[in-house]
Amino acid sequence: MPDNERNQLPKLVTVFGMGYVGLLLVRACVNSGHSVIGFDIDREKISSLENGTSYIDDVADFEVVEWLSRGFQPTFAAADLVHADVFIICVPTPLSKSGGPDLRAVEAATRTIEVALRARSALTATIPLVILESTTYPGTTEEIVQPILEENGLKALQDFHLAFSPERIDPGNKTWTFENTPKVVGGLSEKCADAAEAFYSLITTRVVRTKGLKEAEMAKLLENTYRHVNIALVNELAKLSYELGIDIWDVIEAAETKPYGFQSFRPGPGVGGHCIPIDPNYLSHRVKSELGQPFRFVELAQEVNASMPTYVVSRLQGVLNTHGIAINGASVLLFGVAYKADISDVRDSPAVAVVRQLRRLGAVVYFTDPYVEEFIVDGQSVLSKADEGSTEIFDAAVILQAHSPFNASVIRDSATYVLDVSSGITATLNSSWTRL
């Protein structure tokens, strides 16, 4: 059978890491007719999936049930992987204590794949495909993944194809999904890139090839560094505009009418989630370790964005002081503690730092979030506001994320004074409603 026909056949795919990226990849693979194994060392996640229960916003329980009916196999047993044709690594790559990438999960997944590949080689002569999707620094696929796969005699290009394809998942985005977002692919060789392109062409609408692995790895970091730096720019402008008596929101709305050469960003309480606060630091760490020089844009952006929770609390304190209310002992209600609007993900949410600051100043902190049932900061649960019908009035409310269910009139009725840090809530501004 010709190679181009063989590449179009459904394959057995193993996805490592059953988080946001992994589950959406499982969905795409199952829907395209592939058999899929979902591997994770977290037994609670595997148990949830086996029971047809989803734990992320963008996947419903009924979808998991459907996957199971079509052969989806969640597992934590490495022995189940030996027949796979494609191995995709989607495990977390957090920052280490030193500020560099923590690649232990990638290394562990790669070692599991290496064992499966050696066992698989005795069963079939077809060449499997190994793909890293986890975000990391340029060089990881060749310097970390490939040596582990080859440490017991296997050889890249001969025993396996190797590629990198950065994940492009935007939680909560209903317009741009896994399936219709272009997929960047870089291979160790042209044949590796061919194999990866053939696979992704079955589950996405467009595949974009780079010259090699490092270019694909760098592309992901460029995407998130671009957002990180521009968010920092507008956050810095927000601070300066306030001091100058300028409405930054009006400035942005005016600037974005330019039909070319400008993309608008909004100020906010900081950056959160699994990408922007973390990924640009991989590049900064690589530049410093390899070239011995700082990546100043990233470091400055990190400094500005990390300062925003403190700035938000400072602005709130100023609002309260203007009206003769001490922040020590004041009741403060936070609207939206997820890291972005209309999702439940609180990973690295700037709300955590806001809560810490408010507690340190003696405020009594509450939160309300239609997507987050419990919000724990430093081991202590943040008090949850009662239902919307509650008549309790707080000294101040801070809108951190503009979730769609939030209503300006409800917010105004909940607190004496409102600090709006988000751009998504519209209200008639008056002496009780202040924007960042």
GIZI-V577970 format. One record per pair of residues at least 12 apart in sequence whose ideal C-beta (glycine too) atoms are under 8 Angstrom apart, sorted by the first residue. I is the first residue (numbers start at 0). J is the second residue. D is the distance in Angstrom with one decimal. If there is no record, write none. Layout:
BEGIN
{{I J D} {I J D}}
END
This chain:
BEGIN
{{3 197 7.7} {6 194 7.2} {6 197 3.6} {6 198 7.3} {7 197 7.4} {7 201 7.0} {9 31 7.6} {9 32 4.4} {9 33 5.0} {9 34 6.8} {10 33 5.5} {10 34 7.5} {10 84 4.0} {10 85 5.4} {10 198 7.1} {11 33 7.2} {11 34 4.7} {11 35 7.7} {11 36 7.1} {11 82 5.7} {11 83 4.9} {11 84 5.2} {11 85 7.4} {12 28 5.0} {12 33 4.9} {12 34 7.1} {12 35 5.1} {12 36 7.2} {12 83 6.6} {12 84 7.0} {12 85 4.5} {12 86 8.0} {12 87 6.7} {13 35 7.7} {13 36 4.4} {13 37 7.9} {13 38 5.8} {13 80 5.1} {13 83 4.1} {13 85 7.0} {13 86 5.1} {13 87 7.1} {13 112 8.0} {13 115 7.8} {14 28 7.3} {14 35 6.5} {14 36 7.2} {14 37 5.4} {14 38 6.8} {14 87 5.1} {14 89 6.1} {15 38 5.1} {15 39 7.5} {15 86 7.0} {15 87 6.6} {15 88 4.8} {15 89 6.1} {15 90 5.7} {15 108 4.3} {15 111 7.4} {15 112 7.6} {16 38 7.7} {16 39 6.2} {16 88 6.9} {16 89 4.0} {16 90 3.9} {16 91 7.0} {16 104 7.5} {16 108 7.3} {16 133 7.4} {17 37 5.1} {17 38 7.6} {17 39 4.1} {17 41 7.2} {17 44 4.9} {17 45 7.2} {17 48 6.5} {17 73 6.9} {18 55 7.4} {18 89 7.0} {18 90 8.0} {18 91 6.8} {19 55 5.4} {19 57 7.3} {19 168 5.6} {19 170 5.9} {19 273 7.4} {19 344 7.6} {20 89 4.3} {20 132 6.4} {20 166 4.4} {20 168 5.1} {21 37 6.7} {21 39 7.5} {21 89 4.2} {22 37 7.7} {22 53 7.3} {22 55 5.8} {22 57 7.8} {22 58 5.1} {23 57 6.4} {23 58 7.1} {23 168 5.8} {23 176 7.6} {23 177 4.6} {24 87 6.5} {24 89 6.2} {24 132 7.5} {24 166 8.0} {24 177 6.6} {25 37 5.5} {25 66 6.6} {25 71 6.6} {26 58 6.6} {26 62 6.6} {26 66 7.3} {26 177 7.0} {27 177 4.9} {27 178 5.6} {27 202 4.2} {27 203 7.0} {28 202 5.9} {29 65 7.9} {29 66 4.9} {29 69 5.6} {29 71 5.8} {30 178 7.8} {30 202 7.7} {31 201 5.0} {31 202 4.6} {32 201 7.9} {33 201 7.6} {33 202 7.6} {34 70 5.2} {34 72 8.0} {35 66 7.3} {35 70 7.4} {35 71 5.2} {35 72 7.2} {36 71 7.9} {36 72 4.8} {36 73 7.9} {36 74 6.1} {36 79 6.0} {36 80 6.3} {36 83 6.4} {37 71 6.6} {37 72 7.0} {37 73 4.5} {37 74 7.0} {38 74 5.8} {38 75 6.9} {38 77 7.7} {38 79 7.7} {38 80 6.6} {38 108 7.9} {38 111 7.5} {39 73 7.5} {39 75 6.3} {40 75 5.8} {40 107 7.7} {41 75 7.7} {42 75 5.6} {44 73 7.7} {45 73 4.7} {45 74 6.4} {45 75 5.1} {48 63 5.9} {48 67 7.9} {48 71 7.8} {48 73 3.9} {49 67 7.6} {49 73 5.4} {51 63 4.9} {51 64 4.0} {51 67 6.2} {55 170 7.6} {56 170 6.2} {56 171 6.2} {56 342 5.0} {56 343 5.4} {56 344 7.2} {56 370 7.2} {57 170 6.2} {57 171 6.9} {77 111 5.0} {77 114 6.4} {77 115 6.7} {80 111 7.1} {80 112 7.5} {80 115 4.2} {81 115 5.1} {81 118 4.3} {81 119 5.1} {81 122 6.8} {82 119 6.8} {82 122 7.0} {83 115 6.7} {83 119 7.3} {83 127 6.8} {84 125 6.9} {84 127 5.6} {84 128 6.9} {85 127 6.8} {85 128 4.8} {85 129 8.0} {85 130 7.0} {85 198 5.9} {86 112 4.8} {86 115 7.2} {86 116 7.9} {86 127 6.6} {86 128 7.2} {86 129 4.8} {86 130 7.1} {87 130 4.7} {87 132 5.9} {88 105 6.1} {88 108 4.8} {88 109 6.9} {88 112 7.6} {88 129 7.7} {88 130 7.0} {88 131 4.9} {88 132 6.2} {88 133 5.6} {88 144 7.6} {89 132 4.8} {89 133 6.1} {89 166 6.5} {90 104 3.9} {90 105 5.9} {90 107 7.8} {90 108 5.2} {90 133 5.5} {91 104 5.5} {91 133 7.2} {91 273 7.3} {92 104 6.9} {92 105 6.3} {92 133 4.8} {92 134 5.8} {92 135 5.2} {92 277 7.8} {92 281 7.7} {93 277 6.6} {94 277 5.6} {94 280 5.9} {98 280 6.2} {98 284 6.2} {99 280 7.8} {99 281 7.6} {99 284 4.3} {99 288 7.5} {100 135 5.3} {100 136 6.0} {100 139 7.7} {100 280 8.0} {100 281 5.0} {100 284 6.7} {102 135 6.5} {102 139 6.9} {102 143 6.0} {104 133 7.6} {105 131 7.0} {105 133 5.6} {105 135 6.9} {105 139 7.2} {105 143 6.6} {105 144 7.0} {106 143 6.6} {106 147 6.4} {109 143 7.3} {109 144 5.1} {109 147 4.4} {109 148 6.3} {110 147 5.8} {112 129 6.0} {112 148 6.8} {113 147 5.9} {113 148 5.0} {113 150 7.1} {113 151 6.6} {113 153 6.9} {116 129 7.7} {116 148 6.8} {116 153 5.8} {116 158 6.6} {116 159 5.8} {117 151 6.4} {117 152 7.7} {117 153 6.5} {120 153 7.4} {120 158 6.2} {126 157 7.9} {126 158 7.0} {126 159 6.2} {126 160 5.9} {126 194 7.6} {127 159 5.2} {127 160 7.2} {128 159 7.1} {128 160 4.6} {128 161 8.0} {128 162 6.9} {128 191 7.8} {128 194 4.9} {128 195 6.4} {128 198 6.2} {129 144 7.2} {129 148 6.6} {129 159 5.4} {129 160 6.9} {129 161 5.3} {129 162 7.4} {130 161 7.9} {130 162 4.9} {130 163 7.0} {130 164 5.5} {130 195 6.0} {130 198 7.8} {131 144 5.6} {131 162 7.6} {131 163 5.0} {131 164 7.7} {132 163 7.7} {132 164 5.6} {132 165 6.6} {132 166 4.7} {133 166 7.4} {134 165 6.2} {134 166 6.8} {134 219 5.4} {134 220 7.4} {134 223 7.7} {134 274 7.1} {134 277 7.8} {134 278 5.1} {134 281 7.0} {135 216 6.7} {135 281 5.8} {136 216 6.9} {136 220 7.4} {136 281 4.4} {136 282 6.4} {136 284 6.6} {136 285 4.0} {137 213 4.3} {137 216 4.4} {137 217 4.7} {137 220 7.4} {137 282 7.7} {137 285 6.4} {138 213 6.1} {138 216 7.2} {138 285 7.3} {139 163 7.9} {139 216 6.4} {140 161 6.5} {140 162 7.7} {140 163 4.6} {140 187 7.4} {140 212 4.6} {140 216 6.7} {141 187 7.0} {141 212 5.8} {141 213 7.7} {144 161 6.9} {145 161 5.9} {145 187 7.0} {148 161 7.3} {155 187 5.7} {155 191 7.8} {156 187 7.0} {156 188 5.7} {156 190 6.8} {156 191 7.1} {160 186 7.1} {160 187 7.4} {160 188 7.9} {160 190 6.6} {160 191 4.2} {160 194 4.3} {160 195 7.1} {161 186 7.0} {161 187 4.3} {161 191 5.4} {161 212 7.8} {162 184 6.0} {162 185 6.5} {162 186 4.6} {162 187 7.0} {162 191 5.3} {162 192 6.4} {162 194 7.1} {162 195 3.7} {162 212 7.4} {162 215 7.9} {163 184 7.6} {163 185 5.1} {163 186 7.9} {163 212 4.9} {163 215 4.6} {163 216 5.5} {164 182 5.9} {164 183 6.2} {164 184 4.8} {164 185 7.5} {164 195 6.3} {164 199 6.6} {164 215 6.6} {165 183 5.7} {165 215 6.3} {165 216 7.0} {165 218 6.3} {165 219 3.3} {165 222 7.9} {166 219 7.7} {167 180 4.9} {167 181 7.8} {167 182 7.3} {167 183 7.6} {167 219 7.9} {167 222 7.8} {170 272 7.5} {170 339 7.1} {170 342 4.8} {170 344 5.8} {171 339 6.7} {171 340 7.3} {171 341 4.9} {171 342 4.2} {177 202 7.7} {177 203 7.0} {178 202 6.9} {178 203 5.8} {178 204 6.4} {179 203 7.5} {179 204 5.1} {180 203 7.2} {181 203 7.4} {181 204 7.7} {181 205 4.4} {181 206 7.3} {181 207 5.2} {182 199 4.7} {182 203 4.5} {182 205 6.9} {182 206 5.1} {182 207 6.9} {183 206 8.0} {183 207 5.0} {183 208 7.9} {183 209 6.3} {183 215 5.3} {183 218 5.3} {183 219 7.4} {184 196 5.5} {184 199 6.1} {184 206 5.6} {184 207 7.0} {184 208 5.4} {184 209 7.1} {184 215 6.4} {185 208 7.1} {185 209 4.2} {185 210 7.2} {185 211 5.3} {185 212 4.6} {185 213 7.3} {185 214 5.6} {185 215 3.0} {185 216 7.2} {186 208 7.9} {186 211 7.2} {186 212 6.9} {187 211 7.7} {187 212 6.1} {192 208 5.6} {196 208 6.1} {217 282 7.7} {219 278 6.9} {220 278 5.8} {220 279 6.6} {220 281 6.2} {220 282 4.4} {223 274 5.0} {223 275 5.6} {223 278 4.2} {223 279 5.8} {224 278 7.3} {224 279 4.3} {224 282 6.2} {224 296 7.5} {224 297 6.1} {224 300 7.9} {226 264 7.7} {226 275 5.7} {227 270 6.7} {227 275 5.0} {227 278 7.9} {227 279 4.7} {227 297 6.9} {227 300 4.9} {227 301 7.5} {227 304 7.0} {228 279 7.9} {228 296 5.4} {228 297 7.3} {228 300 4.6} {229 262 7.4} {229 264 4.8} {230 264 5.4} {230 267 7.4} {230 270 5.9} {230 275 7.1} {230 300 7.5} {230 304 6.2} {231 299 6.9} {231 300 3.7} {231 301 7.8} {231 303 4.0} {231 304 5.1} {232 264 7.3} {232 300 8.0} {232 303 8.0} {233 247 7.5} {233 251 7.1} {233 264 4.6} {233 265 6.5} {233 266 5.1} {234 266 4.9} {234 267 7.2} {234 269 8.0} {234 303 5.5} {234 304 6.2} {234 307 5.5} {235 303 5.2} {236 250 7.7} {236 266 7.4} {237 266 3.7} {237 435 5.9} {238 310 6.3} {241 314 7.6} {241 435 7.7} {246 434 7.7} {247 266 6.3} {247 435 7.8} {248 265 7.9} {248 422 6.6} {248 434 6.0} {251 263 5.4} {251 264 7.8} {251 265 6.6} {265 422 4.3} {266 307 7.8} {266 420 7.8} {266 422 7.9} {266 435 5.7} {267 307 6.9} {267 349 7.4} {267 399 7.8} {267 420 6.0} {267 421 6.6} {267 422 7.7} {267 435 7.6} {268 307 5.4} {268 308 5.8} {268 311 5.1} {268 349 4.2} {268 350 7.0} {268 353 6.2} {268 399 5.1} {268 420 5.0} {269 304 5.4} {269 305 6.8} {269 307 4.0} {269 308 5.2} {269 349 3.1} {269 352 6.8} {270 304 4.8} {270 338 7.7} {270 347 7.8} {270 349 6.9} {271 338 2.8} {271 339 7.1} {271 345 7.7} {271 346 6.7} {271 347 4.5} {271 348 4.2} {271 349 5.4} {271 350 7.8} {272 338 4.5} {272 339 6.5} {272 344 6.4} {272 346 5.8} {272 347 6.0} {272 348 7.8} {273 344 7.9} {273 346 5.6} {273 347 7.3} {275 304 8.0} {276 301 8.0} {276 304 7.5} {276 347 4.8} {277 347 7.3} {279 297 4.6} {279 300 7.0} {279 301 7.2} {280 297 6.9} {280 301 7.0} {282 294 6.2} {282 297 6.5} {283 297 4.3} {283 298 6.2} {283 301 7.9} {307 349 6.3} {308 349 5.0} {308 352 3.5} {308 353 4.7} {308 355 7.9} {308 356 6.1} {309 352 7.3} {309 356 5.9} {311 349 7.9} {311 353 5.8} {311 397 6.8} {311 399 7.8} {311 418 7.3} {311 420 5.6} {311 435 7.0} {312 353 6.2} {312 356 4.1} {312 357 6.0} {312 360 7.1} {314 418 6.1} {314 433 7.6} {314 435 6.5} {315 331 7.1} {315 357 7.9} {315 395 6.1} {315 397 6.0} {315 418 5.0} {316 360 7.1} {318 395 6.7} {318 416 5.4} {318 418 5.8} {318 433 5.6} {319 394 6.7} {319 395 6.0} {319 416 6.8} {322 415 7.7} {322 416 6.5} {324 394 5.6} {324 395 7.7} {324 415 7.9} {324 416 7.9} {326 357 7.5} {326 360 4.9} {326 361 6.7} {326 362 5.3} {327 360 6.2} {327 361 3.5} {327 362 7.2} {328 361 5.9} {328 362 7.4} {328 363 7.0} {329 362 5.1} {329 363 7.0} {329 394 4.2} {329 395 6.4} {330 362 7.4} {330 363 4.8} {330 365 6.8} {330 393 4.5} {330 394 5.0} {330 395 7.7} {331 357 5.7} {331 362 4.8} {331 363 7.0} {331 364 5.4} {331 365 7.0} {331 393 6.4} {331 394 6.6} {331 395 5.1} {331 396 7.4} {331 397 6.5} {332 365 4.7} {332 366 7.1} {332 367 6.5} {332 384 5.8} {332 393 4.3} {332 395 7.3} {332 396 4.6} {332 397 7.4} {332 413 5.9} {332 414 5.8} {333 350 6.2} {333 353 6.8} {333 354 7.3} {333 364 6.7} {333 365 6.9} {333 366 4.4} {333 367 7.4} {333 381 7.6} {333 396 7.7} {333 397 5.3} {333 399 5.7} {334 366 7.8} {334 367 5.9} {334 368 7.5} {334 396 6.1} {334 397 6.9} {334 398 4.6} {334 399 6.4} {334 400 7.3} {334 402 7.6} {334 405 5.9} {334 410 6.2} {335 350 7.5} {335 368 5.5} {335 398 6.6} {335 399 4.7} {335 400 2.9} {335 401 6.8} {335 402 5.2} {335 405 7.1} {335 421 7.1} {336 348 6.0} {336 350 3.9} {336 366 5.1} {336 368 5.1} {336 371 5.6} {336 374 4.9} {336 381 7.5} {336 399 6.4} {336 400 7.2} {337 350 7.7} {337 368 6.3} {337 370 5.8} {337 371 5.8} {337 400 5.7} {337 402 7.7} {338 350 7.8} {338 400 7.7} {339 400 6.5} {340 400 5.0} {340 401 5.2} {340 402 5.5} {340 403 7.2} {340 421 7.4} {340 423 6.1} {341 370 7.2} {341 402 5.6} {341 403 5.5} {342 370 6.2} {343 368 7.9} {343 370 3.8} {343 371 5.4} {345 371 6.1} {345 374 6.6} {349 399 7.1} {350 366 7.5} {350 374 7.3} {350 399 5.3} {350 400 7.9} {351 376 5.3} {353 397 7.2} {353 399 6.8} {354 366 7.9} {354 374 7.8} {354 376 4.5} {354 381 5.8} {355 376 6.4} {355 377 6.8} {358 376 7.8} {363 382 7.3} {364 381 5.7} {364 382 6.6} {365 381 7.0} {365 382 4.5} {365 383 6.8} {365 384 4.9} {365 393 6.8} {366 381 4.9} {366 382 7.3} {366 383 6.3} {366 384 6.7} {367 383 7.1} {367 384 4.1} {368 400 7.7} {368 402 6.9} {369 402 5.8} {369 404 4.8} {369 405 8.0} {370 402 6.7} {384 413 7.6} {387 409 5.7} {391 413 7.9} {392 412 8.0} {392 413 6.9} {392 414 6.6} {392 415 6.5} {393 413 6.1} {393 414 4.3} {393 415 7.3} {394 414 6.8} {394 415 5.7} {394 416 7.0} {395 414 5.4} {395 415 6.7} {395 416 4.7} {395 417 7.1} {395 418 6.7} {396 410 5.7} {396 413 5.5} {396 414 3.6} {396 416 7.5} {396 417 4.8} {396 418 7.4} {397 417 7.7} {397 418 4.9} {397 420 6.2} {398 410 6.6} {398 417 6.9} {398 418 7.3} {398 419 4.8} {398 420 5.8} {398 421 4.8} {398 424 5.4} {399 420 5.5} {399 421 6.6} {400 421 5.9} {400 423 8.0} {401 421 3.9} {401 422 6.8} {401 423 2.5} {401 424 4.9} {405 424 6.1} {407 424 5.6} {407 425 6.1} {407 426 3.8} {410 424 6.9} {410 426 7.4} {411 426 6.5} {411 431 7.1} {411 432 6.7} {415 431 6.6} {416 431 5.3} {416 432 7.8} {416 433 7.3} {417 431 6.3} {417 432 4.7} {417 433 6.9} {418 433 5.3} {418 434 7.8} {418 435 7.0} {419 432 6.5} {419 433 6.8} {419 434 4.7} {419 435 6.7} {420 434 8.0} {420 435 4.7}}
END
